[in-house]
Amino acid sequence: MESQQKFLSFNLGIRDTAVIALQHITEVMQVSLVEICGVPQMPSCVLGVYNWRGEMLWLVDLEEMLGYPPLPQTANFLAKTMAIVLEDDGKYLGIIVRQMMDIEFLDNNQMKAPSAELFSSSISPFLQGYFLNEDERMMFNLDASAIIHYPTWTTHN
């Protein structure tokens, strides 16, 4: 039973599903575009910083970071955007996602290794592997630690 773990699942792009282990998730919250402070000279996937519990939290468009088209930057969409606050080793990062889905119980022993043929080079560094759900559809298991410690924001943090 030890290999069972809880994951938060969410949409990635139009068709894909991703999961992140709950142990790396500190909070899920709604953020509003007007509360995000843009930062110049950063890659476009970095939306800016956000005041979170009195701390500066970097917010990142996860889809764009992983090589998907950027999330629609429409006021309507961003007015009620969901952010997942990831934590690893005392470092925090907020990722903006399209839509939360569910809490999944998954068995780590059933995780399949990510092969280079299956995944693009933009997503590979952040993948721990993938699960197949009951419809035989892939759920990408994202590596919260790799996302948080990605050089782009760690150099500015």
C-alpha positions in Angstrom: 0.0 0.0 0.0 3.1 2.2 0.5 3.4 3.0 -3.2 -0.1 4.7 -3.4 0.2 8.4 -3.5 -2.2 11.3 -3.9 -1.9 13.6 -6.9 -3.7 16.7 -8.1 -4.7 16.3 -11.7 -5.3 19.2 -14.1 -5.6 20.0 -17.8 -2.5 20.7 -19.8 -3.3 22.1 -23.2 -6.6 21.1 -24.8 -6.2 17.3 -24.6 -3.6 16.4 -22.1 -3.8 15.7 -18.4 -1.0 16.2 -15.9 -0.6 15.3 -12.2 1.6 16.6 -9.5 2.2 14.8 -6.1 0.2 16.5 -3.4 3.2 16.5 -1.1 4.7 19.3 -3.2 1.5 21.4 -3.2 1.2 24.0 -0.5 -2.0 25.8 -1.7 -4.4 26.1 -4.6 -5.8 29.6 -5.0 -7.4 32.0 -7.4 -5.3 34.8 -8.6 -6.4 37.9 -10.5 -4.3 39.4 -13.3 -4.3 42.8 -11.7 -2.5 41.5 -8.6 0.4 40.0 -10.7 3.3 42.4 -11.0 5.1 41.9 -14.3 8.9 41.5 -14.4 10.8 42.8 -17.4 13.6 40.7 -19.1 11.9 37.4 -18.2 10.8 34.7 -20.6 7.2 35.1 -21.7 6.1 32.1 -19.6 6.9 34.1 -16.4 3.7 36.1 -15.7 5.4 38.0 -12.8 5.4 38.1 -9.0 2.5 37.9 -6.7 2.2 38.9 -3.1 1.4 35.6 -1.3 1.3 35.6 2.5 3.6 38.6 2.5 6.2 36.8 0.3 7.0 37.3 -3.3 5.8 34.4 -5.3 6.8 33.9 -8.9 3.9 32.9 -11.2 4.5 30.9 -14.3 2.3 29.8 -17.2 3.0 26.1 -16.9 1.6 25.3 -20.4 3.9 27.8 -22.1 6.8 26.6 -20.1 6.2 23.1 -21.2 6.0 24.0 -24.9 2.2 24.4 -25.3 0.6 27.5 -26.7 0.4 30.2 -23.9 -2.8 30.3 -21.9 -5.1 33.0 -23.3 -4.0 36.3 -21.8 -7.6 37.6 -21.9 -8.9 39.6 -19.0 -11.8 37.2 -18.7 -9.6 34.2 -18.5 -7.1 35.6 -16.1 -9.7 37.2 -13.9 -10.3 33.8 -12.3 -7.1 32.0 -13.0 -6.1 29.1 -10.7 -2.6 28.9 -9.3 -1.0 25.9 -7.7 1.7 26.8 -5.2 4.5 24.2 -5.3 7.0 23.8 -2.6 10.3 22.0 -2.5 13.1 22.4 0.0 11.7 25.7 1.3 11.4 27.2 -2.2 8.0 28.1 -3.6 6.7 28.7 -7.1 3.2 29.4 -8.4 2.1 27.7 -11.6 -1.0 28.9 -13.5 -3.1 26.1 -14.9 -6.1 25.9 -17.2 -8.4 23.8 -15.0 -8.1 21.7 -12.0 -9.6 18.3 -12.2 -9.4 16.0 -9.3 -7.4 14.3 -6.5 -6.1 11.0 -7.9 -4.8 8.0 -5.9 -2.1 6.6 -8.1 0.3 3.7 -7.6 3.9 4.8 -8.2 4.8 1.2 -9.2 2.6 1.7 -12.2 4.3 4.8 -13.4 6.0 4.3 -16.8 9.3 5.9 -17.6 9.2 8.8 -20.1 10.8 7.8 -23.4 12.3 10.5 -25.6 10.2 9.5 -28.6 6.9 10.1 -26.7 7.7 13.5 -25.3 9.0 16.8 -26.6 12.3 18.2 -25.4 10.5 21.1 -23.8 8.5 18.8 -21.4 11.0 16.0 -20.8 13.2 17.8 -18.2 10.1 18.2 -16.0 8.6 14.7 -16.3 9.0 11.9 -13.8 7.0 9.6 -15.9 3.4 8.9 -16.8 0.4 6.9 -15.7 -2.3 5.4 -17.9 -5.8 6.1 -16.6 -8.7 3.7 -17.0 -9.4 5.1 -20.5 -5.7 4.3 -21.4 -5.0 8.0 -21.7 -1.7 9.3 -20.5 -1.4 11.4 -17.3 2.0 13.2 -17.2 3.6 13.0 -13.8 5.3 16.4 -13.5 8.4 16.7 -11.3 7.6 19.6 -8.9 11.2 19.8 -7.8 12.5 20.2 -11.4 9.9 22.9 -12.1 10.8 24.8 -8.9 14.5 24.6 -9.3 14.5 25.4 -13.0 17.4 27.9 -13.7 15.2 30.6 -15.1 13.7 31.7 -11.8 16.2 30.4 -9.4 18.7 32.9 -10.8 16.3 35.7 -10.0 15.1 34.4 -6.7 
